[in-house]
Amino acid sequence: MSVPEENALSETVADARALNLVVMLGGPSAEREVSLKSGASVAAALRSLGHFVTEIDPEDGSFALPDGADAVFLALHGRYGEDGTVQRELESLGTPYTGCGPEASATAFDKACTKALWEERGIPTPRGATVDGSTTTLPEGFSFPVILKPVRQGSSVGLRIVESEADFKPALEEALEFGDSILMEELIRGREFTVGILDGKTLPLVEIRPRSGTFDYENKYTEGATEYFCPAELESDRLDWMNEVALEAFDAVGGRDYGRLDVMLREDGAPFFLEVNTLPGMTETSLLPKAAKAAGFDYPQLCQKMIDLALRRA
């Protein structure tokens, strides 16, 4: 398992200086409320380090940066914030910002595009097909159960599990409320993990265990609904493999600086990569901060590291 070295932590803290920072939070997506929480946590952490922080909420999809902003911390989730739109706008302004660039953001946000790239690279991912409102029955070659996911949403927004033919059309109609294109995949049952990546290295693995059902929107954001184990217990050879492939999968979409990949370990031990999160949740109890904490980064140090990576590119 690759984790940041101890001296890297001390260098990050020692090199910190007071900066004029913007935290962008909220935004116009279905994940607005989660983003507001992420952004508030990040802003508080950066202020605790002595930085001057302005919070901007592009609720209508527009913003104006204050004069002299050194960098923007993107705490946005979902459309506009995670699909390359705001990244392109910040590129045009020449302002450093955290996370992936426009192309990688757009690619990773599109689940169907990500799956196609992974299949080309030989990265294991569940068999899938894109369906829409014209689909009335399960496509040929698939069998129940299947899972439906809006192609361009995050945080499990619109996710539906379908166990039978009778439930397929109603579930598809519900998923289509969140987008006109749906990724249908074979449902993988087993152990669920997430692999955090920070500055080209993997963080300690987190295992996710919902107390009931799947790790859907409700179980993600309902206190006590899900248990988390970090570092996760896994055989060393399988752990090494998962970390190695996670880096390959992140590279396949053009990822940089940090991100998080979701993985299922099927009951027979076969692993399947599900998706990439280029701007993962950033409350102090979110998955990436949990993994970073296990690697030796406290929450303010993690936020500082993300700013450092943005400024390093500048």
Contacts in CASP RR format, 6 or more apart in sequence:
PFRMAT RR
TARGET T0000
AUTHOR 0000-0000-0000
METHOD contacts of the structure
MODEL  1
MSVPEENALSETVADARALNLVVMLGGPSAEREVSLKSGASVAAALRSLG
HFVTEIDPEDGSFALPDGADAVFLALHGRYGEDGTVQRELESLGTPYTGC
GPEASATAFDKACTKALWEERGIPTPRGATVDGSTTTLPEGFSFPVILKP
VRQGSSVGLRIVESEADFKPALEEALEFGDSILMEELIRGREFTVGILDG
KTLPLVEIRPRSGTFDYENKYTEGATEYFCPAELESDRLDWMNEVALEAF
DAVGGRDYGRLDVMLREDGAPFFLEVNTLPGMTETSLLPKAAKAAGFDYP
QLCQKMIDLALRRA
1 202 0 8 1.000
1 204 0 8 1.000
1 205 0 8 1.000
1 231 0 8 1.000
1 239 0 8 1.000
1 240 0 8 1.000
1 243 0 8 1.000
2 200 0 8 1.000
2 201 0 8 1.000
2 202 0 8 1.000
2 243 0 8 1.000
3 201 0 8 1.000
3 202 0 8 1.000
3 203 0 8 1.000
3 204 0 8 1.000
3 295 0 8 1.000
3 296 0 8 1.000
4 198 0 8 1.000
4 199 0 8 1.000
4 201 0 8 1.000
4 295 0 8 1.000
4 296 0 8 1.000
4 297 0 8 1.000
6 296 0 8 1.000
9 296 0 8 1.000
9 297 0 8 1.000
9 301 0 8 1.000
12 301 0 8 1.000
12 304 0 8 1.000
12 305 0 8 1.000
12 308 0 8 1.000
13 301 0 8 1.000
13 304 0 8 1.000
15 308 0 8 1.000
16 49 0 8 1.000
16 304 0 8 1.000
18 50 0 8 1.000
18 51 0 8 1.000
18 52 0 8 1.000
19 51 0 8 1.000
19 52 0 8 1.000
19 70 0 8 1.000
19 71 0 8 1.000
19 307 0 8 1.000
20 51 0 8 1.000
20 52 0 8 1.000
20 54 0 8 1.000
20 66 0 8 1.000
20 68 0 8 1.000
20 69 0 8 1.000
20 70 0 8 1.000
21 46 0 8 1.000
21 51 0 8 1.000
21 52 0 8 1.000
21 53 0 8 1.000
21 54 0 8 1.000
21 69 0 8 1.000
21 70 0 8 1.000
21 71 0 8 1.000
21 72 0 8 1.000
21 73 0 8 1.000
21 307 0 8 1.000
22 53 0 8 1.000
22 54 0 8 1.000
22 55 0 8 1.000
22 56 0 8 1.000
22 65 0 8 1.000
22 66 0 8 1.000
22 69 0 8 1.000
22 71 0 8 1.000
22 72 0 8 1.000
22 73 0 8 1.000
23 39 0 8 1.000
23 42 0 8 1.000
23 43 0 8 1.000
23 46 0 8 1.000
23 53 0 8 1.000
23 54 0 8 1.000
23 55 0 8 1.000
23 56 0 8 1.000
23 72 0 8 1.000
23 73 0 8 1.000
23 75 0 8 1.000
24 56 0 8 1.000
24 57 0 8 1.000
24 58 0 8 1.000
24 63 0 8 1.000
24 72 0 8 1.000
24 73 0 8 1.000
24 74 0 8 1.000
24 75 0 8 1.000
24 76 0 8 1.000
24 81 0 8 1.000
24 86 0 8 1.000
25 35 0 8 1.000
25 36 0 8 1.000
25 38 0 8 1.000
25 39 0 8 1.000
25 40 0 8 1.000
25 42 0 8 1.000
25 43 0 8 1.000
25 55 0 8 1.000
25 56 0 8 1.000
25 57 0 8 1.000
25 75 0 8 1.000
25 76 0 8 1.000
26 32 0 8 1.000
26 33 0 8 1.000
26 35 0 8 1.000
26 36 0 8 1.000
26 39 0 8 1.000
26 57 0 8 1.000
26 58 0 8 1.000
26 59 0 8 1.000
26 75 0 8 1.000
26 76 0 8 1.000
27 35 0 8 1.000
27 57 0 8 1.000
27 58 0 8 1.000
27 59 0 8 1.000
27 61 0 8 1.000
27 76 0 8 1.000
27 80 0 8 1.000
27 81 0 8 1.000
28 58 0 8 1.000
28 59 0 8 1.000
28 60 0 8 1.000
28 61 0 8 1.000
28 79 0 8 1.000
28 80 0 8 1.000
29 35 0 8 1.000
29 76 0 8 1.000
29 77 0 8 1.000
29 78 0 8 1.000
29 79 0 8 1.000
29 80 0 8 1.000
29 81 0 8 1.000
29 82 0 8 1.000
30 78 0 8 1.000
30 79 0 8 1.000
30 153 0 8 1.000
30 154 0 8 1.000
30 155 0 8 1.000
30 157 0 8 1.000
30 178 0 8 1.000
31 77 0 8 1.000
31 78 0 8 1.000
31 154 0 8 1.000
31 155 0 8 1.000
31 157 0 8 1.000
32 59 0 8 1.000
34 77 0 8 1.000
34 155 0 8 1.000
34 221 0 8 1.000
34 281 0 8 1.000
35 75 0 8 1.000
35 76 0 8 1.000
35 77 0 8 1.000
35 78 0 8 1.000
36 57 0 8 1.000
37 283 0 8 1.000
38 75 0 8 1.000
38 77 0 8 1.000
38 281 0 8 1.000
38 282 0 8 1.000
38 283 0 8 1.000
38 286 0 8 1.000
39 55 0 8 1.000
39 73 0 8 1.000
39 75 0 8 1.000
39 282 0 8 1.000
40 55 0 8 1.000
41 282 0 8 1.000
41 283 0 8 1.000
41 284 0 8 1.000
41 299 0 8 1.000
42 73 0 8 1.000
42 75 0 8 1.000
42 282 0 8 1.000
42 303 0 8 1.000
43 53 0 8 1.000
43 55 0 8 1.000
45 299 0 8 1.000
45 300 0 8 1.000
45 303 0 8 1.000
46 53 0 8 1.000
46 73 0 8 1.000
46 300 0 8 1.000
46 303 0 8 1.000
46 304 0 8 1.000
46 307 0 8 1.000
47 53 0 8 1.000
48 300 0 8 1.000
49 300 0 8 1.000
49 303 0 8 1.000
49 304 0 8 1.000
54 66 0 8 1.000
54 69 0 8 1.000
56 63 0 8 1.000
56 64 0 8 1.000
56 65 0 8 1.000
58 76 0 8 1.000
58 80 0 8 1.000
58 86 0 8 1.000
61 80 0 8 1.000
63 86 0 8 1.000
63 89 0 8 1.000
65 72 0 8 1.000
65 93 0 8 1.000
65 95 0 8 1.000
69 95 0 8 1.000
70 96 0 8 1.000
70 311 0 8 1.000
71 95 0 8 1.000
71 96 0 8 1.000
71 97 0 8 1.000
71 98 0 8 1.000
71 307 0 8 1.000
71 310 0 8 1.000
71 311 0 8 1.000
71 314 0 8 1.000
72 90 0 8 1.000
72 95 0 8 1.000
72 96 0 8 1.000
72 97 0 8 1.000
72 98 0 8 1.000
72 310 0 8 1.000
73 97 0 8 1.000
73 98 0 8 1.000
73 303 0 8 1.000
73 306 0 8 1.000
73 307 0 8 1.000
73 310 0 8 1.000
74 81 0 8 1.000
74 86 0 8 1.000
74 87 0 8 1.000
74 97 0 8 1.000
74 98 0 8 1.000
74 99 0 8 1.000
74 279 0 8 1.000
75 279 0 8 1.000
75 281 0 8 1.000
75 282 0 8 1.000
76 82 0 8 1.000
76 86 0 8 1.000
76 279 0 8 1.000
77 154 0 8 1.000
77 155 0 8 1.000
77 279 0 8 1.000
77 281 0 8 1.000
78 109 0 8 1.000
78 153 0 8 1.000
78 154 0 8 1.000
78 155 0 8 1.000
78 279 0 8 1.000
79 85 0 8 1.000
79 109 0 8 1.000
79 152 0 8 1.000
79 153 0 8 1.000
80 86 0 8 1.000
81 87 0 8 1.000
81 105 0 8 1.000
81 279 0 8 1.000
82 105 0 8 1.000
82 109 0 8 1.000
82 154 0 8 1.000
82 278 0 8 1.000
82 279 0 8 1.000
83 105 0 8 1.000
83 106 0 8 1.000
83 109 0 8 1.000
83 110 0 8 1.000
83 152 0 8 1.000
84 101 0 8 1.000
84 102 0 8 1.000
84 103 0 8 1.000
84 105 0 8 1.000
84 106 0 8 1.000
84 109 0 8 1.000
86 97 0 8 1.000
87 97 0 8 1.000
87 100 0 8 1.000
87 101 0 8 1.000
87 102 0 8 1.000
87 105 0 8 1.000
88 102 0 8 1.000
90 97 0 8 1.000
91 101 0 8 1.000
91 102 0 8 1.000
96 310 0 8 1.000
96 311 0 8 1.000
96 313 0 8 1.000
96 314 0 8 1.000
97 310 0 8 1.000
98 257 0 8 1.000
98 258 0 8 1.000
98 306 0 8 1.000
98 307 0 8 1.000
98 309 0 8 1.000
98 310 0 8 1.000
99 256 0 8 1.000
99 257 0 8 1.000
99 258 0 8 1.000
99 259 0 8 1.000
99 278 0 8 1.000
99 279 0 8 1.000
99 306 0 8 1.000
99 309 0 8 1.000
99 310 0 8 1.000
100 108 0 8 1.000
100 254 0 8 1.000
100 255 0 8 1.000
100 256 0 8 1.000
100 257 0 8 1.000
100 259 0 8 1.000
100 278 0 8 1.000
100 279 0 8 1.000
101 255 0 8 1.000
101 256 0 8 1.000
103 254 0 8 1.000
104 253 0 8 1.000
104 254 0 8 1.000
104 255 0 8 1.000
104 256 0 8 1.000
104 278 0 8 1.000
105 278 0 8 1.000
105 279 0 8 1.000
107 113 0 8 1.000
107 114 0 8 1.000
107 117 0 8 1.000
107 253 0 8 1.000
107 254 0 8 1.000
108 114 0 8 1.000
108 253 0 8 1.000
108 254 0 8 1.000
108 255 0 8 1.000
108 275 0 8 1.000
108 276 0 8 1.000
108 277 0 8 1.000
108 278 0 8 1.000
109 152 0 8 1.000
109 154 0 8 1.000
109 278 0 8 1.000
110 151 0 8 1.000
110 152 0 8 1.000
111 149 0 8 1.000
111 151 0 8 1.000
111 152 0 8 1.000
111 183 0 8 1.000
111 275 0 8 1.000
112 130 0 8 1.000
112 151 0 8 1.000
112 181 0 8 1.000
112 183 0 8 1.000
114 252 0 8 1.000
114 253 0 8 1.000
114 275 0 8 1.000
114 276 0 8 1.000
115 125 0 8 1.000
115 128 0 8 1.000
115 183 0 8 1.000
117 252 0 8 1.000
117 253 0 8 1.000
118 124 0 8 1.000
118 125 0 8 1.000
118 249 0 8 1.000
118 252 0 8 1.000
118 273 0 8 1.000
119 125 0 8 1.000
120 252 0 8 1.000
121 248 0 8 1.000
121 249 0 8 1.000
121 252 0 8 1.000
123 245 0 8 1.000
123 248 0 8 1.000
123 249 0 8 1.000
123 252 0 8 1.000
123 273 0 8 1.000
124 245 0 8 1.000
124 270 0 8 1.000
124 271 0 8 1.000
124 272 0 8 1.000
124 273 0 8 1.000
125 272 0 8 1.000
125 273 0 8 1.000
125 274 0 8 1.000
126 185 0 8 1.000
126 186 0 8 1.000
126 187 0 8 1.000
126 188 0 8 1.000
126 264 0 8 1.000
126 272 0 8 1.000
126 274 0 8 1.000
127 142 0 8 1.000
127 185 0 8 1.000
127 186 0 8 1.000
128 142 0 8 1.000
128 183 0 8 1.000
128 184 0 8 1.000
128 185 0 8 1.000
128 186 0 8 1.000
129 139 0 8 1.000
129 142 0 8 1.000
129 183 0 8 1.000
129 184 0 8 1.000
130 151 0 8 1.000
130 181 0 8 1.000
130 182 0 8 1.000
130 183 0 8 1.000
130 184 0 8 1.000
131 139 0 8 1.000
131 148 0 8 1.000
131 172 0 8 1.000
131 181 0 8 1.000
131 182 0 8 1.000
131 184 0 8 1.000
132 176 0 8 1.000
132 180 0 8 1.000
132 181 0 8 1.000
132 182 0 8 1.000
133 172 0 8 1.000
133 173 0 8 1.000
133 176 0 8 1.000
133 180 0 8 1.000
135 172 0 8 1.000
136 169 0 8 1.000
137 165 0 8 1.000
137 168 0 8 1.000
137 169 0 8 1.000
138 144 0 8 1.000
138 146 0 8 1.000
138 165 0 8 1.000
138 168 0 8 1.000
139 184 0 8 1.000
142 184 0 8 1.000
142 186 0 8 1.000
143 186 0 8 1.000
144 162 0 8 1.000
144 163 0 8 1.000
144 164 0 8 1.000
144 165 0 8 1.000
144 168 0 8 1.000
145 161 0 8 1.000
145 162 0 8 1.000
145 163 0 8 1.000
145 187 0 8 1.000
146 161 0 8 1.000
146 162 0 8 1.000
146 168 0 8 1.000
146 184 0 8 1.000
146 185 0 8 1.000
146 186 0 8 1.000
146 187 0 8 1.000
147 159 0 8 1.000
147 160 0 8 1.000
147 161 0 8 1.000
147 162 0 8 1.000
147 184 0 8 1.000
147 185 0 8 1.000
147 186 0 8 1.000
147 187 0 8 1.000
148 158 0 8 1.000
148 159 0 8 1.000
148 160 0 8 1.000
148 161 0 8 1.000
148 162 0 8 1.000
148 171 0 8 1.000
148 172 0 8 1.000
148 175 0 8 1.000
148 182 0 8 1.000
148 183 0 8 1.000
148 184 0 8 1.000
149 156 0 8 1.000
149 158 0 8 1.000
149 159 0 8 1.000
149 175 0 8 1.000
149 182 0 8 1.000
149 183 0 8 1.000
149 184 0 8 1.000
149 185 0 8 1.000
150 157 0 8 1.000
150 158 0 8 1.000
150 159 0 8 1.000
150 175 0 8 1.000
150 176 0 8 1.000
150 178 0 8 1.000
150 179 0 8 1.000
150 181 0 8 1.000
150 182 0 8 1.000
150 183 0 8 1.000
151 179 0 8 1.000
151 181 0 8 1.000
151 182 0 8 1.000
151 183 0 8 1.000
152 179 0 8 1.000
152 181 0 8 1.000
153 178 0 8 1.000
153 179 0 8 1.000
154 277 0 8 1.000
155 217 0 8 1.000
155 220 0 8 1.000
155 221 0 8 1.000
156 215 0 8 1.000
156 216 0 8 1.000
156 217 0 8 1.000
156 220 0 8 1.000
157 178 0 8 1.000
157 217 0 8 1.000
158 174 0 8 1.000
158 175 0 8 1.000
158 177 0 8 1.000
158 178 0 8 1.000
158 217 0 8 1.000
159 175 0 8 1.000
159 214 0 8 1.000
159 216 0 8 1.000
159 217 0 8 1.000
160 171 0 8 1.000
160 172 0 8 1.000
160 174 0 8 1.000
160 175 0 8 1.000
161 171 0 8 1.000
161 187 0 8 1.000
161 214 0 8 1.000
162 168 0 8 1.000
162 171 0 8 1.000
162 172 0 8 1.000
172 182 0 8 1.000
175 182 0 8 1.000
176 182 0 8 1.000
188 264 0 8 1.000
188 266 0 8 1.000
188 272 0 8 1.000
188 274 0 8 1.000
189 264 0 8 1.000
189 266 0 8 1.000
189 267 0 8 1.000
190 264 0 8 1.000
190 265 0 8 1.000
190 266 0 8 1.000
190 267 0 8 1.000
191 207 0 8 1.000
191 209 0 8 1.000
191 264 0 8 1.000
191 265 0 8 1.000
192 207 0 8 1.000
192 208 0 8 1.000
192 209 0 8 1.000
192 215 0 8 1.000
192 262 0 8 1.000
192 263 0 8 1.000
192 264 0 8 1.000
192 265 0 8 1.000
193 205 0 8 1.000
193 206 0 8 1.000
193 207 0 8 1.000
193 208 0 8 1.000
193 232 0 8 1.000
193 234 0 8 1.000
193 242 0 8 1.000
193 262 0 8 1.000
193 263 0 8 1.000
193 264 0 8 1.000
193 265 0 8 1.000
194 205 0 8 1.000
194 206 0 8 1.000
194 208 0 8 1.000
194 260 0 8 1.000
194 261 0 8 1.000
194 262 0 8 1.000
194 263 0 8 1.000
194 287 0 8 1.000
194 291 0 8 1.000
195 202 0 8 1.000
195 203 0 8 1.000
195 205 0 8 1.000
195 242 0 8 1.000
195 243 0 8 1.000
195 246 0 8 1.000
195 260 0 8 1.000
195 261 0 8 1.000
195 263 0 8 1.000
196 202 0 8 1.000
196 203 0 8 1.000
196 206 0 8 1.000
196 246 0 8 1.000
196 258 0 8 1.000
196 259 0 8 1.000
196 260 0 8 1.000
196 261 0 8 1.000
196 280 0 8 1.000
196 287 0 8 1.000
196 288 0 8 1.000
196 291 0 8 1.000
197 203 0 8 1.000
197 246 0 8 1.000
197 247 0 8 1.000
197 250 0 8 1.000
197 258 0 8 1.000
197 259 0 8 1.000
197 260 0 8 1.000
197 261 0 8 1.000
198 257 0 8 1.000
198 258 0 8 1.000
198 259 0 8 1.000
198 288 0 8 1.000
198 292 0 8 1.000
198 295 0 8 1.000
198 297 0 8 1.000
198 302 0 8 1.000
198 305 0 8 1.000
199 257 0 8 1.000
199 258 0 8 1.000
199 305 0 8 1.000
199 309 0 8 1.000
200 247 0 8 1.000
202 243 0 8 1.000
202 246 0 8 1.000
202 247 0 8 1.000
203 288 0 8 1.000
203 291 0 8 1.000
203 292 0 8 1.000
203 294 0 8 1.000
203 295 0 8 1.000
204 230 0 8 1.000
204 231 0 8 1.000
204 232 0 8 1.000
204 291 0 8 1.000
204 294 0 8 1.000
204 295 0 8 1.000
205 230 0 8 1.000
205 231 0 8 1.000
205 232 0 8 1.000
205 234 0 8 1.000
205 239 0 8 1.000
205 242 0 8 1.000
205 243 0 8 1.000
205 291 0 8 1.000
206 228 0 8 1.000
206 229 0 8 1.000
206 230 0 8 1.000
206 231 0 8 1.000
206 232 0 8 1.000
206 287 0 8 1.000
206 290 0 8 1.000
206 291 0 8 1.000
207 228 0 8 1.000
207 229 0 8 1.000
207 230 0 8 1.000
207 232 0 8 1.000
207 233 0 8 1.000
207 234 0 8 1.000
208 215 0 8 1.000
208 226 0 8 1.000
208 227 0 8 1.000
208 228 0 8 1.000
208 287 0 8 1.000
209 226 0 8 1.000
209 227 0 8 1.000
209 228 0 8 1.000
209 229 0 8 1.000
210 219 0 8 1.000
210 225 0 8 1.000
210 226 0 8 1.000
210 227 0 8 1.000
211 219 0 8 1.000
211 224 0 8 1.000
211 225 0 8 1.000
211 226 0 8 1.000
211 227 0 8 1.000
212 219 0 8 1.000
212 225 0 8 1.000
213 219 0 8 1.000
215 226 0 8 1.000
218 225 0 8 1.000
219 225 0 8 1.000
219 226 0 8 1.000
220 226 0 8 1.000
228 287 0 8 1.000
228 290 0 8 1.000
230 290 0 8 1.000
230 291 0 8 1.000
230 293 0 8 1.000
230 294 0 8 1.000
231 294 0 8 1.000
234 242 0 8 1.000
234 265 0 8 1.000
238 265 0 8 1.000
238 269 0 8 1.000
238 271 0 8 1.000
241 271 0 8 1.000
242 263 0 8 1.000
242 271 0 8 1.000
245 271 0 8 1.000
245 273 0 8 1.000
246 261 0 8 1.000
246 263 0 8 1.000
246 273 0 8 1.000
249 261 0 8 1.000
249 273 0 8 1.000
249 276 0 8 1.000
250 259 0 8 1.000
250 261 0 8 1.000
250 276 0 8 1.000
253 276 0 8 1.000
253 278 0 8 1.000
255 276 0 8 1.000
255 278 0 8 1.000
257 306 0 8 1.000
257 309 0 8 1.000
257 310 0 8 1.000
258 280 0 8 1.000
258 288 0 8 1.000
258 306 0 8 1.000
258 309 0 8 1.000
259 276 0 8 1.000
259 277 0 8 1.000
259 278 0 8 1.000
259 279 0 8 1.000
259 280 0 8 1.000
259 288 0 8 1.000
260 276 0 8 1.000
260 277 0 8 1.000
260 280 0 8 1.000
260 287 0 8 1.000
260 288 0 8 1.000
260 291 0 8 1.000
261 273 0 8 1.000
261 274 0 8 1.000
261 275 0 8 1.000
261 276 0 8 1.000
261 277 0 8 1.000
262 273 0 8 1.000
262 274 0 8 1.000
262 275 0 8 1.000
262 277 0 8 1.000
263 271 0 8 1.000
263 272 0 8 1.000
263 273 0 8 1.000
263 274 0 8 1.000
264 271 0 8 1.000
264 272 0 8 1.000
264 274 0 8 1.000
265 271 0 8 1.000
265 272 0 8 1.000
266 272 0 8 1.000
280 286 0 8 1.000
280 287 0 8 1.000
280 288 0 8 1.000
281 287 0 8 1.000
281 288 0 8 1.000
282 288 0 8 1.000
282 289 0 8 1.000
282 303 0 8 1.000
283 289 0 8 1.000
284 299 0 8 1.000
288 302 0 8 1.000
289 299 0 8 1.000
289 302 0 8 1.000
292 299 0 8 1.000
292 302 0 8 1.000
293 299 0 8 1.000
293 302 0 8 1.000
297 305 0 8 1.000
END
